[in-house]
């Protein structure tokens, strides 16, 4: 204890050595934080993609009978149609088709108005991205777990089927008299 009380002040060289060590440790900590951030984003992306796949599965499992109840016979369904055309990347979550008609479904965990707008823009280019569907009747649908009534009304006004995924199933919530818009 007595030695500590009579200790000489640190020399400038000692202070600089301490500052260099602190700086070195801060750089090390910063690298570790960046690595942790990358891992967290990767985990969040994995969770989001798996959650999205679950919602898509809920919708796809009920889609055929739901559309048949609305007068659209479905022969095939396809999930995650992806590609690149004219320098643009595209992805469509679910397609249900019968050779003459195709229903393009956008699936969201939480459906927002901007999702509807983006989907309508993408749907407008559907036959550009997938020219094999030119000349077919193309309908659009948005499916979700959670949304606001105003978003549902907006999507319906745009002529989209609106599908609500609930628990272990899905249902079209448009009125029985709803007539979907033909996009192609």
Secondary structure as GFF3:
##gff-version 3
##sequence-region A 1 184
A	DSSP	alpha_helix	2	5	.	.	.	ID=ss1
A	DSSP	alpha_helix	12	69	.	.	.	ID=ss2
A	DSSP	beta_strand	76	85	.	.	.	ID=ss3
A	DSSP	beta_strand	88	97	.	.	.	ID=ss4
A	DSSP	beta_strand	101	110	.	.	.	ID=ss5
A	DSSP	alpha_helix	113	124	.	.	.	ID=ss6
A	DSSP	alpha_helix	126	129	.	.	.	ID=ss7
A	DSSP	three_ten_helix	131	133	.	.	.	ID=ss8
A	DSSP	beta_strand	137	146	.	.	.	ID=ss9
A	DSSP	alpha_helix	149	157	.	.	.	ID=ss10
A	DSSP	beta_strand	161	166	.	.	.	ID=ss11
A	DSSP	beta_strand	169	172	.	.	.	ID=ss12
###
